[in-house]
């Protein structure tokens, strides 16, 4: 039995390392609600590295309104690197996992695995319930390392809920901190969607 313990520790350490690289504690500005003028075009300048396989997420008959509503109930929960427990705290992907698991929807635990989940949607056409992906704190990393759930798109002024290292679960907008790190918006609430028909995007991942 003792031989298995190092393997378990390695797997656990890998999950912690890649689960939410964007919100690992570091000095950074506090990301708040955006003051970017509505209609301002936002396009990703992030170059992804390597390939990440498409992920199929069965959202069943869950309403995006219910999902976003439940996510908002977590506002103010503190940040905890590797956290998935509301009583203790969340990291960004731990927050996503917690919200979706409340509706018995299985999602990846590691942030970069969401790279090709669902359908890539231009941000100006995003809707509540879509997933928004970013790099970690290094915009040049080429890795999806942070994410949130879109809560509103008011004529192009997009807000999303996520677990921030500075303030825990909060709602932010596309400000000067997030725009350089923006990767894409993925829509996973699509009936009869078959992700196997989609070519994988490039990204980097631990092997």
N, CA, C and O of each residue as an XYZ file, in Angstrom:
828
protein
N       0.822     -1.214      0.000
C       0.000      0.000      0.000
C       0.854      1.261      0.000
O       0.469      2.258     -0.611
N       1.994      1.243      0.664
C       2.832      2.433      0.776
C       3.361      2.891     -0.573
O       3.683      4.067     -0.741
N       3.457      1.969     -1.551
C       3.964      2.321     -2.870
C       3.004      3.250     -3.600
O       3.424      4.050     -4.436
N       1.713      3.147     -3.285
C       0.710      3.929     -3.996
C       0.665      5.380     -3.530
O       0.229      6.257     -4.276
N       1.117      5.642     -2.289
C       0.988      6.984     -1.738
C       1.702      8.042     -2.545
O       1.112      9.096     -2.782
N       2.946      7.835     -2.991
C       3.609      8.864     -3.802
C       2.836      9.193     -5.067
O       2.783     10.354     -5.473
N       2.229      8.176     -5.705
C       1.459      8.420     -6.921
C       0.250      9.293     -6.628
O      -0.066     10.204     -7.394
N      -0.434      9.013     -5.507
C      -1.596      9.804     -5.130
C      -1.193     11.245     -4.874
O      -1.887     12.175     -5.284
N      -0.063     11.426     -4.190
C       0.409     12.782     -3.897
C       0.758     13.531     -5.166
O       0.494     14.729     -5.270
N       1.353     12.837     -6.144
C       1.709     13.472     -7.419
C       0.461     13.932     -8.156
O       0.425     15.046     -8.678
N      -0.573     13.076     -8.204
C      -1.819     13.434     -8.879
C      -2.468     14.626     -8.202
O      -2.937     15.546     -8.872
N      -2.497     14.615     -6.857
C      -3.119     15.702     -6.113
C      -2.373     17.005     -6.337
O      -2.986     18.060     -6.494
N      -1.048     16.930     -6.350
C      -0.235     18.130     -6.577
C      -0.466     18.683     -7.975
O      -0.481     19.899     -8.168
N      -0.646     17.795     -8.956
C      -0.887     18.241    -10.328
C      -2.206     18.987    -10.444
O      -2.296     19.993    -11.147
N      -3.232     18.492     -9.751
C      -4.534     19.158     -9.778
C      -4.420     20.548     -9.187
O      -4.966     21.506     -9.734
N      -3.710     20.664     -8.064
C      -3.541     21.967     -7.437
C      -2.765     22.911     -8.332
O      -3.079     24.099     -8.405
N      -1.761     22.398     -9.011
C      -0.901     23.244     -9.835
C      -1.634     23.818    -11.023
O      -1.455     24.991    -11.348
N      -2.460     23.014    -11.683
C      -3.092     23.431    -12.927
C      -4.569     23.770    -12.777
O      -5.202     24.154    -13.760
N      -5.144     23.642    -11.574
C      -6.575     23.864    -11.431
C      -6.959     25.313    -11.629
O      -8.043     25.586    -12.145
N      -6.129     26.238    -11.248
C      -6.495     27.645    -11.358
C      -5.253     28.508    -11.270
O      -5.072     29.236    -10.294
N      -4.396     28.435    -12.278
C      -3.116     29.121    -12.211
C      -3.258     30.625    -12.211
O      -2.337     31.328    -11.797
N      -4.399     31.143    -12.668
C      -4.568     32.593    -12.733
C      -4.767     33.201    -11.365
O      -4.397     34.355    -11.146
N      -5.344     32.453    -10.437
C      -5.689     33.056     -9.166
C      -4.780     32.616     -8.038
O      -5.097     32.848     -6.872
N      -3.675     31.998     -8.347
C      -2.689     31.714     -7.322
C      -2.181     33.031     -6.789
O      -1.928     33.950     -7.569
N      -2.025     33.152     -5.484
C      -1.728     34.421     -4.843
C      -0.517     35.117     -5.460
O       0.559     34.537     -5.597
N      -0.730     36.377     -5.825
C       0.359     37.202     -6.315
C      -0.090     38.646     -6.264
O      -1.281     38.924     -6.122
N       0.857     39.574     -6.381
C       0.512     40.992     -6.347
C      -0.164     41.379     -7.652
O       0.400     41.178     -8.728
N      -1.355     41.927     -7.566
C      -2.094     42.289     -8.767
C      -3.189     43.278     -8.399
O      -3.568     43.362     -7.231
N      -3.703     44.025     -9.364
C      -4.797     44.939     -9.069
C      -6.070     44.188     -8.750
O      -6.238     43.039     -9.157
N      -6.964     44.831     -8.026
C      -8.249     44.224     -7.714
C      -9.189     44.382     -8.896
O      -9.562     45.506     -9.231
N      -9.589     43.272     -9.547
C     -10.422     43.374    -10.752
C     -11.875     43.648    -10.412
O     -12.521     42.820     -9.769
N     -12.398     44.782    -10.823
C     -13.770     45.135    -10.501
C     -14.644     45.195    -11.730
O     -14.251     44.736    -12.803
N     -15.833     45.761    -11.579
C     -16.773     45.884    -12.679
C     -16.181     46.794    -13.749
O     -15.574     47.820    -13.442
N     -16.365     46.411    -14.989
C     -15.729     47.113    -16.099
C     -16.329     48.485    -16.356
O     -17.530     48.698    -16.195
N     -15.459     49.418    -16.762
C     -15.923     50.723    -17.221
C     -15.633     50.882    -18.711
O     -15.705     51.984    -19.255
N     -15.298     49.745    -19.375
C     -15.052     49.768    -20.815
C     -16.337     50.167    -21.531
O     -17.384     49.580    -21.255
N     -16.301     51.142    -22.441
C     -17.524     51.556    -23.149
C     -18.173     50.385    -23.886
O     -17.482     49.572    -24.499
N     -19.496     50.304    -23.825
C     -20.191     49.224    -24.526
C     -19.943     49.340    -26.024
O     -19.866     50.440    -26.571
N     -19.822     48.202    -26.671
C     -19.561     48.192    -28.104
C     -18.089     48.165    -28.452
O     -17.729     48.030    -29.621
N     -17.223     48.294    -27.440
C     -15.789     48.227    -27.702
C     -15.431     46.812    -28.135
O     -15.671     45.873    -27.376
N     -14.864     46.621    -29.328
C     -14.548     45.264    -29.794
C     -13.433     44.631    -28.955
O     -12.407     45.258    -28.693
N     -13.648     43.396    -28.546
C     -12.653     42.657    -27.766
C     -12.310     41.391    -28.532
O     -13.184     40.569    -28.805
N     -11.060     41.237    -28.874
C     -10.588     40.056    -29.578
C      -9.370     39.500    -28.843
O      -8.513     40.254    -28.381
N      -9.307     38.200    -28.743
C      -8.186     37.575    -28.054
C      -6.898     37.715    -28.854
O      -6.880     37.518    -30.069
N      -5.826     38.057    -28.153
C      -4.499     38.105    -28.758
C      -3.606     36.994    -28.208
O      -2.404     36.950    -28.469
N      -4.225     36.105    -27.444
C      -3.478     35.002    -26.821
C      -3.210     33.913    -27.856
O      -4.118     33.486    -28.569
N      -1.977     33.474    -27.930
C      -1.592     32.365    -28.807
C      -1.501     31.103    -27.956
O      -0.615     30.978    -27.111
N      -2.425     30.170    -28.185
C      -2.442     28.927    -27.420
C      -1.384     27.962    -27.917
O      -1.032     27.968    -29.097
N      -0.877     27.132    -27.017
C       0.194     26.200    -27.342
C      -0.284     24.756    -27.166
O      -1.039     24.444    -26.245
N       0.164     23.899    -28.056
C      -0.185     22.472    -28.012
C      -1.686     22.264    -28.174
O      -2.449     23.223    -28.290
N      -2.089     21.026    -28.181
C      -3.496     20.709    -28.409
C      -4.161     20.214    -27.130
O      -3.564     19.484    -26.339
N      -5.389     20.622    -26.952
C      -6.214     20.148    -25.847
C      -7.439     19.479    -26.445
O      -8.117     20.062    -27.291
N      -7.722     18.276    -26.017
C      -8.831     17.514    -26.588
C     -10.173     18.164    -26.260
O     -10.344     18.730    -25.180
N     -11.126     18.084    -27.194
C     -12.485     18.566    -26.902
C     -13.072     17.809    -25.714
O     -12.797     16.626    -25.514
N     -13.873     18.507    -24.944
C     -14.516     17.926    -23.779
C     -16.025     18.015    -23.949
O     -16.559     19.077    -24.271
N     -16.700     16.912    -23.736
C     -18.157     16.900    -23.821
C     -18.735     17.127    -22.431
O     -18.423     16.396    -21.491
N     -19.572     18.137    -22.310
C     -20.239     18.434    -21.041
C     -21.743     18.324    -21.257
O     -22.328     19.087    -22.027
N     -22.350     17.384    -20.582
C     -23.787     17.166    -20.698
C     -24.505     18.065    -19.694
O     -24.520     17.784    -18.495
N     -25.097     19.142    -20.193
C     -25.773     20.088    -19.312
C     -27.220     19.683    -19.018
O     -27.932     20.376    -18.292
N     -27.640     18.562    -19.587
C     -28.971     17.999    -19.322
C     -30.043     19.044    -19.643
O     -29.981     19.705    -20.680
N     -31.015     19.188    -18.759
C     -32.080     20.174    -18.987
C     -31.964     21.356    -18.030
O     -32.950     22.029    -17.729
N     -30.761     21.593    -17.568
C     -30.540     22.663    -16.591
C     -30.703     24.025    -17.259
O     -30.249     24.231    -18.384
N     -31.345     24.940    -16.568
C     -31.541     26.302    -17.056
C     -30.307     27.150    -16.733
O     -29.782     27.092    -15.621
N     -29.854     27.931    -17.703
C     -28.724     28.827    -17.443
C     -29.099     29.865    -16.391
O     -28.239     30.305    -15.628
N     -30.362     30.260    -16.338
C     -30.814     31.205    -15.326
C     -30.629     30.628    -13.929
O     -30.182     31.320    -13.015
N     -30.980     29.341    -13.771
C     -30.808     28.682    -12.470
C     -29.336     28.557    -12.122
O     -28.944     28.765    -10.974
N     -28.516     28.217    -13.116
C     -27.084     28.041    -12.885
C     -26.445     29.355    -12.435
O     -25.710     29.388    -11.448
N     -26.730     30.430    -13.159
C     -26.156     31.737    -12.806
C     -26.690     32.202    -11.451
O     -25.955     32.786    -10.654
N     -27.965     31.942    -11.198
C     -28.543     32.311     -9.912
C     -27.848     31.613     -8.757
O     -27.572     32.232     -7.730
N     -27.564     30.328     -8.918
C     -26.867     29.591     -7.863
C     -25.435     30.092     -7.718
O     -24.921     30.206     -6.606
N     -24.801     30.389     -8.833
C     -23.430     30.917     -8.774
C     -23.389     32.206     -7.972
O     -22.458     32.421     -7.196
N     -24.386     33.068     -8.147
C     -24.413     34.347     -7.437
C     -24.618     34.170     -5.932
O     -24.246     35.038     -5.143
N     -25.209     33.047     -5.542
C     -25.361     32.770     -4.111
C     -24.014     32.569     -3.429
O     -23.923     32.610     -2.202
N     -22.974     32.352     -4.220
C     -21.638     32.114     -3.660
C     -20.819     33.406     -3.558
O     -19.667     33.370     -3.127
N     -21.393     34.528     -3.943
C     -20.669     35.797     -3.866
C     -20.145     36.025     -2.448
O     -20.875     35.872     -1.469
N     -18.877     36.390     -2.360
C     -18.269     36.656     -1.060
C     -17.552     35.477     -0.442
O     -16.819     35.641      0.534
N     -17.750     34.278     -0.998
C     -17.003     33.124     -0.483
C     -15.512     33.382     -0.717
O     -15.130     33.775     -1.820
N     -14.669     33.174      0.280
C     -13.246     33.533      0.132
C     -12.508     32.650     -0.856
O     -12.957     31.560     -1.209
N     -11.361     33.155     -1.292
C     -10.503     32.400     -2.201
C      -9.643     31.419     -1.406
O      -9.126     31.750     -0.339
N      -9.500     30.224     -1.938
C      -8.583     29.230     -1.377
C      -8.003     28.431     -2.519
O      -8.733     27.757     -3.245
N      -6.691     28.502     -2.684
C      -6.035     27.786     -3.775
C      -6.289     26.291     -3.651
O      -5.964     25.685     -2.630
N      -6.868     25.697     -4.686
C      -7.218     24.286     -4.672
C      -8.543     24.000     -3.993
O      -8.933     22.839     -3.865
N      -9.255     25.056     -3.546
C     -10.469     24.877     -2.772
C     -11.691     24.530     -3.600
O     -11.878     25.039     -4.705
N     -12.520     23.655     -3.048
C     -13.786     23.260     -3.689
C     -14.926     23.225     -2.685
O     -16.010     22.728     -2.992
N     -14.690     23.754     -1.472
C     -15.646     23.672     -0.375
C     -16.136     25.077     -0.023
O     -15.335     25.943      0.327
N     -17.428     25.302     -0.113
C     -17.986     26.622      0.168
C     -17.630     27.118      1.564
O     -17.445     28.318      1.769
N     -17.534     26.212      2.515
C     -17.239     26.601      3.886
C     -15.787     27.039      4.070
O     -15.466     27.765      5.011
N     -14.907     26.593      3.161
C     -13.492     26.926      3.277
C     -13.047     27.930      2.223
O     -12.273     28.840      2.518
N     -13.537     27.769      0.984
C     -13.169     28.673     -0.094
C     -12.999     27.946     -1.405
O     -12.964     26.717     -1.455
N     -12.893     28.738     -2.481
C     -12.752     28.196     -3.828
C     -11.529     28.794     -4.509
O     -11.127     29.922     -4.222
N     -10.936     28.005     -5.429
C     -10.140     28.630     -6.480
C     -11.062     28.709     -7.700
O     -12.226     28.319     -7.610
N     -10.566     29.206     -8.838
C     -11.491     29.498     -9.941
C     -12.165     28.251    -10.488
O     -13.380     28.252    -10.691
N     -11.409     27.188    -10.731
C     -12.032     25.983    -11.271
C     -12.781     25.210    -10.191
O     -13.731     24.485    -10.489
N     -12.356     25.362     -8.940
C     -13.095     24.758     -7.839
C     -14.484     25.369     -7.717
O     -15.456     24.673     -7.426
N     -14.568     26.674     -7.942
C     -15.855     27.371     -7.947
C     -16.743     26.852     -9.076
O     -17.925     26.576     -8.869
N     -16.163     26.721    -10.275
C     -16.920     26.203    -11.421
C     -17.425     24.791    -11.121
O     -18.590     24.477    -11.368
N     -16.548     23.948    -10.592
C     -16.929     22.568    -10.270
C     -18.065     22.524     -9.255
O     -18.998     21.731     -9.380
N     -17.972     23.386     -8.254
C     -18.998     23.416     -7.203
C     -20.350     23.814     -7.776
O     -21.367     23.193     -7.466
N     -20.363     24.845     -8.607
C     -21.619     25.330     -9.176
C     -22.259     24.266    -10.057
O     -23.450     23.982     -9.928
N     -21.474     23.680    -10.948
C     -22.039     22.701    -11.874
C     -22.425     21.405    -11.162
O     -23.413     20.770    -11.529
N     -21.660     21.012    -10.156
C     -21.985     19.772     -9.444
C     -23.300     19.895     -8.688
O     -23.951     18.885     -8.422
N     -23.704     21.113     -8.339
C     -24.995     21.303     -7.682
C     -26.144     20.853     -8.579
O     -27.222     20.504     -8.097
N     -25.898     20.864     -9.891
C     -26.911     20.443    -10.862
C     -26.570     19.076    -11.472
O     -27.109     18.691    -12.510
N     -25.666     18.356    -10.803
C     -25.241     17.033    -11.258
C     -24.667     17.059    -12.673
O     -24.857     16.122    -13.448
N     -23.960     18.146    -13.001
C     -23.276     18.266    -14.283
C     -21.787     18.042    -14.053
O     -21.157     18.749    -13.267
N     -21.240     17.065    -14.737
C     -19.824     16.736    -14.583
C     -18.972     17.628    -15.477
O     -19.198     17.709    -16.684
N     -17.987     18.296    -14.875
C     -17.079     19.170    -15.625
C     -15.646     18.846    -15.219
O     -15.425     18.245    -14.167
N     -14.670     19.235    -16.034
C     -13.273     19.012    -15.657
C     -12.911     19.764    -14.385
O     -13.525     20.781    -14.062
N     -11.927     19.271    -13.675
C     -11.446     19.967    -12.470
C     -10.303     20.912    -12.798
O     -10.082     21.890    -12.085
N      -9.576     20.630    -13.867
C      -8.399     21.425    -14.208
C      -8.766     22.453    -15.266
O      -9.396     22.119    -16.270
N      -8.375     23.696    -15.046
C      -8.862     24.807    -15.864
C      -8.575     24.646    -17.349
O      -9.467     24.868    -18.167
N      -7.352     24.263    -17.723
C      -6.998     24.214    -19.144
C      -7.827     23.187    -19.908
O      -7.941     23.274    -21.131
N      -8.413     22.209    -19.200
C      -9.216     21.194    -19.866
C     -10.525     21.748    -20.422
O     -11.207     21.067    -21.187
N     -10.882     22.975    -20.048
C     -12.078     23.623    -20.577
C     -11.812     24.308    -21.915
O     -12.739     24.862    -22.507
N     -10.580     24.286    -22.405
C     -10.212     25.034    -23.605
C     -11.146     24.750    -24.771
O     -11.566     25.680    -25.460
N     -11.476     23.503    -25.004
C     -12.333     23.122    -26.126
C     -13.646     22.507    -25.667
O     -14.189     21.616    -26.320
N     -14.149     22.989    -24.539
C     -15.462     22.547    -24.075
C     -16.530     23.398    -24.742
O     -16.524     24.621    -24.605
N     -17.439     22.770    -25.456
C     -18.515     23.510    -26.089
C     -18.107     24.183    -27.381
O     -17.188     23.738    -28.069
N     -18.805     25.264    -27.704
C     -18.611     25.982    -28.958
C     -18.034     27.367    -28.683
O     -18.514     28.085    -27.805
N     -17.013     27.733    -29.429
C     -16.376     29.041    -29.320
C     -17.337     30.124    -29.839
O     -17.766     30.082    -30.992
N     -17.666     31.089    -28.976
C     -18.627     32.143    -29.315
C     -17.939     33.506    -29.242
O     -17.234     33.773    -28.269
N     -18.120     34.379    -30.242
C     -17.602     35.743    -30.117
C     -18.149     36.395    -28.852
O     -19.332     36.254    -28.544
N     -17.310     37.095    -28.131
C     -17.718     37.618    -26.827
C     -18.908     38.552    -26.911
O     -19.693     38.639    -25.967
N     -19.058     39.266    -28.045
C     -20.182     40.184    -28.162
C     -21.522     39.450    -28.283
O     -22.580     40.055    -28.106
N     -21.476     38.143    -28.586
C     -22.695     37.346    -28.672
C     -22.859     36.414    -27.469
O     -23.720     35.534    -27.474
N     -22.048     36.607    -26.459
C     -22.105     35.747    -25.278
C     -23.411     35.955    -24.514
O     -24.050     37.003    -24.605
N     -23.788     34.914    -23.751
C     -25.009     34.938    -22.961
C     -24.712     34.447    -21.549
O     -23.708     33.769    -21.328
N     -25.579     34.785    -20.587
C     -25.408     34.230    -19.243
C     -25.345     32.706    -19.285
O     -26.134     32.056    -19.971
N     -24.398     32.154    -18.542
C     -24.193     30.705    -18.525
C     -23.030     30.256    -19.382
O     -22.523     29.149    -19.203
N     -22.589     31.107    -20.326
C     -21.396     30.781    -21.111
C     -20.164     30.832    -20.210
O     -20.141     31.546    -19.207
N     -19.151     30.069    -20.580
C     -17.893     30.082    -19.849
C     -16.922     31.050    -20.517
O     -16.800     31.060    -21.742
N     -16.240     31.855    -19.728
C     -15.247     32.773    -20.264
C     -13.876     32.352    -19.745
O     -13.685     32.150    -18.546
N     -12.931     32.224    -20.668
C     -11.612     31.677    -20.343
C     -10.528     32.737    -20.505
O     -10.586     33.583    -21.397
N      -9.541     32.667    -19.620
C      -8.404     33.573    -19.632
C      -7.120     32.783    -19.437
O      -7.150     31.617    -19.041
N      -5.998     33.423    -19.715
C      -4.729     32.846    -19.305
C      -4.594     33.049    -17.802
O      -5.457     33.657    -17.168
N      -3.502     32.533    -17.235
C      -3.167     32.879    -15.863
C      -2.697     34.323    -15.819
O      -2.964     35.089    -16.745
N      -2.003     34.704    -14.756
C      -1.563     36.084    -14.615
C      -0.579     36.493    -15.706
O      -0.400     37.684    -15.960
N       0.061     35.518    -16.353
C       0.968     35.793    -17.467
C       0.197     35.677    -18.776
O      -0.144     34.576    -19.208
N      -0.074     36.817    -19.403
C      -0.860     36.826    -20.635
C      -0.145     36.148    -21.791
O      -0.772     35.816    -22.797
N       1.165     35.938    -21.659
C       1.950     35.315    -22.731
C       2.179     33.830    -22.516
O       2.945     33.208    -23.252
N       1.529     33.260    -21.522
C       1.773     31.857    -21.195
C       1.221     30.897    -22.237
O       1.749     29.798    -22.410
N       0.157     31.303    -22.936
C      -0.470     30.406    -23.901
C      -1.257     29.299    -23.247
O      -1.544     28.283    -23.880
N      -1.613     29.480    -21.975
C      -2.323     28.448    -21.214
C      -3.621     29.028    -20.656
O      -3.622     30.126    -20.099
N      -4.708     28.307    -20.800
C      -5.936     28.686    -20.108
C      -5.735     28.387    -18.635
O      -5.572     27.233    -18.240
N      -5.749     29.447    -17.819
C      -5.456     29.267    -16.401
C      -6.446     29.934    -15.469
O      -6.279     29.871    -14.251
N      -7.471     30.573    -16.009
C      -8.495     31.204    -15.173
C      -9.804     31.207    -15.950
O      -9.802     31.194    -17.181
N     -10.916     31.223    -15.233
C     -12.203     31.153    -15.913
C     -13.319     31.660    -15.022
O     -13.168     31.795    -13.808
N     -14.450     31.938    -15.665
C     -15.630     32.357    -14.928
C     -16.880     32.014    -15.724
O     -16.804     31.407    -16.792
N     -18.030     32.411    -15.190
C     -19.322     32.193    -15.833
C     -19.922     33.554    -16.153
O     -20.037     34.405    -15.271
N     -20.300     33.763    -17.392
C     -20.872     35.048    -17.781
C     -22.236     35.238    -17.122
O     -23.092     34.354    -17.156
N     -22.415     36.415    -16.523
C     -23.654     36.731    -15.823
C     -24.550     37.682    -16.609
O     -25.769     37.687    -16.435
N     -23.931     38.495    -17.485
C     -24.717     39.477    -18.230
C     -23.954     39.943    -19.464
O     -22.727     40.041    -19.456
N     -24.694     40.224    -20.507
C     -24.148     40.886    -21.694
C     -25.120     41.996    -22.067
O     -26.128     41.765    -22.734
N     -24.795     43.204    -21.622
C     -25.655     44.357    -21.850
C     -25.069     45.198    -22.982
O     -24.266     46.104    -22.757
N     -25.491     44.877    -24.197
C     -25.016     45.580    -25.388
C     -23.486     45.561    -25.496
O     -22.852     46.565    -25.821
N     -22.925     44.399    -25.214
C     -21.483     44.218    -25.338
C     -20.711     44.456    -24.070
O     -19.512     44.184    -24.014
N     -21.380     44.963    -23.041
C     -20.718     45.151    -21.755
C     -20.893     43.863    -20.945
O     -21.930     43.645    -20.318
N     -19.866     43.021    -20.970
C     -19.951     41.674    -20.412
C     -19.436     41.643    -18.983
O     -18.386     42.207    -18.675
N     -20.189     40.977    -18.114
C     -19.732     40.725    -16.751
C     -19.741     39.225    -16.492
O     -20.494     38.483    -17.123
N     -18.915     38.792    -15.576
C     -18.804     37.364    -15.265
C     -18.498     37.179    -13.790
O     -17.921     38.054    -13.145
N     -18.895     36.027    -13.267
C     -18.645     35.677    -11.879
C     -17.517     34.663    -11.821
O     -17.461     33.736    -12.629
N     -16.615     34.843    -10.856
C     -15.432     33.989    -10.777
C     -14.849     34.083     -9.370
O     -15.253     34.930     -8.574
N     -13.906     33.211     -9.079
C     -13.208     33.239     -7.800
C     -11.881     33.965     -7.986
O     -10.966     33.456     -8.633
N     -11.791     35.142     -7.419
C     -10.595     35.978     -7.529
C      -9.735     35.833     -6.284
O     -10.263     35.734     -5.176
N      -8.430     35.819     -6.448
C      -7.544     35.697     -5.292
C      -7.607     36.934     -4.415
O      -7.279     36.865     -3.230
N      -8.022     38.065     -4.972
C      -8.034     39.304     -4.200
C      -9.300     39.470     -3.352
O      -9.252     40.023     -2.254
N     -10.438     38.980     -3.878
C     -11.700     39.218     -3.174
C     -12.618     38.007     -3.135
O     -13.790     38.148     -2.784
N     -12.132     36.827     -3.481
C     -12.975     35.646     -3.478
C     -13.966     35.680     -4.625
O     -13.683     36.254     -5.677
N     -15.129     35.067     -4.432
C     -16.130     35.017     -5.501
C     -16.727     36.409     -5.688
O     -17.244     37.015     -4.750
N     -16.643     36.895     -6.912
C     -17.080     38.256     -7.211
C     -17.506     38.348     -8.668
O     -17.280     37.425     -9.450
N     -18.118     39.456     -9.021
C     -18.485     39.723    -10.412
C     -17.554     40.801    -10.951
O     -17.370     41.849    -10.332
N     -16.974     40.528    -12.109
C     -16.040     41.455    -12.744
C     -16.479     41.732    -14.167
O     -17.343     41.049    -14.716
N     -15.865     42.750    -14.755
C     -16.112     43.083    -16.148
C     -14.821     43.008    -16.937
O     -13.755     42.746    -16.380
N     -14.921     43.237    -18.222
C     -13.753     43.157    -19.102
C     -12.963     44.462    -19.033
O     -13.100     45.336    -19.888
N     -12.146     44.571    -18.012
C     -11.332     45.757    -17.811
C      -9.919     45.544    -18.341
O      -9.631     44.531    -18.978
N      -9.050     46.498    -18.075
C      -7.689     46.447    -18.614
C      -6.865     45.308    -18.031
O      -5.830     44.944    -18.591
N      -7.309     44.743    -16.919
C      -6.603     43.591    -16.348
C      -6.952     42.304    -17.087
O      -6.083     41.463    -17.316
N      -8.218     42.149    -17.460
C      -8.660     40.898    -18.065
C      -8.528     40.861    -19.589
O      -8.288     39.794    -20.155
N      -8.676     41.985    -20.251
C      -8.674     41.979    -21.715
C      -7.397     41.378    -22.307
O      -7.502     40.582    -23.240
N      -6.191     41.712    -21.818
C      -4.986     41.099    -22.402
C      -4.911     39.590    -22.172
O      -4.209     38.888    -22.900
N      -5.623     39.088    -21.172
C      -5.581     37.669    -20.823
C      -6.734     36.882    -21.431
O      -6.774     35.656    -21.323
N      -7.661     37.570    -22.065
C      -8.860     36.922    -22.604
C      -8.497     35.915    -23.693
O      -7.736     36.222    -24.610
N      -9.052     34.712    -23.579
C      -8.808     33.646    -24.554
C     -10.035     33.420    -25.435
O      -9.952     33.507    -26.660
N     -11.171     33.129    -24.804
C     -12.363     32.828    -25.588
C     -13.576     32.685    -24.681
O     -13.461     32.633    -23.457
N     -14.754     32.623    -25.324
C     -15.998     32.299    -24.634
C     -16.492     30.973    -25.185
O     -16.585     30.793    -26.400
N     -16.806     30.051    -24.298
C     -17.313     28.740    -24.703
C     -18.762     28.582    -24.275
O     -19.104     28.788    -23.110
N     -19.602     28.218    -25.220
C     -21.005     27.931    -24.904
C     -21.185     26.429    -24.795
O     -20.948     25.691    -25.751
N     -21.608     25.983    -23.616
C     -21.793     24.551    -23.400
C     -23.270     24.174    -23.292
O     -23.608     22.991    -23.338
N     -24.144     25.158    -23.149
C     -25.577     24.880    -23.089
C     -26.145     24.908    -24.500
O     -26.811     25.865    -24.896
N     -25.875     23.851    -25.250
C     -26.336     23.732    -26.632
C     -26.953     22.344    -26.811
O     -26.246     21.347    -26.669
N     -28.228     22.252    -27.112
C     -28.868     20.937    -27.309
C     -28.234     20.176    -28.460
O     -27.948     20.742    -29.515
N     -28.019     18.887    -28.243
C     -27.534     17.964    -29.267
C     -26.171     18.367    -29.834
O     -25.833     18.004    -30.961
N     -25.397     19.111    -29.060
C     -24.051     19.469    -29.518
C     -23.123     18.259    -29.442
O     -23.142     17.517    -28.460
N     -22.317     18.065    -30.473
C     -21.391     16.951    -30.532
C     -19.958     17.490    -30.674
O     -19.517     17.773    -31.788
N     -19.227     17.634    -29.556
C     -17.899     18.238    -29.598
C     -16.879     17.426    -30.366
O     -15.835     17.958    -30.742
N     -17.149     16.153    -30.612
C     -16.186     15.320    -31.341
C     -16.007     15.811    -32.774
O     -15.013     15.481    -33.421
N     -16.959     16.598    -33.276
C     -16.876     17.113    -34.639
C     -16.018     18.362    -34.753
O     -15.830     18.903    -35.842
N     -15.504     18.812    -33.622
C     -14.769     20.065    -33.581
C     -13.275     19.822    -33.500
O     -12.825     18.946    -32.762
N     -12.497     20.598    -34.261
C     -11.050     20.481    -34.208
C     -10.531     21.098    -32.921
O     -10.988     22.172    -32.530
N      -9.579     20.440    -32.248
C      -9.078     20.975    -30.986
C      -8.255     22.238    -31.195
O      -7.546     22.374    -32.193
N      -8.357     23.161    -30.241
C      -7.486     24.322    -30.256
C      -6.151     23.949    -29.646
O      -6.002     22.883    -29.050
N      -5.194     24.828    -29.799
C      -3.884     24.600    -29.219
C      -3.817     25.176    -27.824
O      -4.452     26.191    -27.535
N      -3.067     24.548    -26.973
C      -2.826     25.016    -25.608
C      -1.657     24.227    -25.060
O      -1.126     23.360    -25.754
N      -1.252     24.495    -23.867
C      -0.199     23.722    -23.236
C      -0.739     23.072    -22.002
O      -1.575     23.653    -21.311
N      -0.286     21.892    -21.710
C      -0.810     21.160    -20.565
C       0.278     20.264    -20.006
O       1.227     19.888    -20.694
N       0.108     19.938    -18.740
C       1.046     19.030    -18.086
C       0.809     17.617    -18.584
O      -0.337     17.194    -18.739
N       1.860     16.902    -18.829
C       1.736     15.511    -19.276
C       2.167     14.569    -18.153
O       2.138     13.350    -18.325
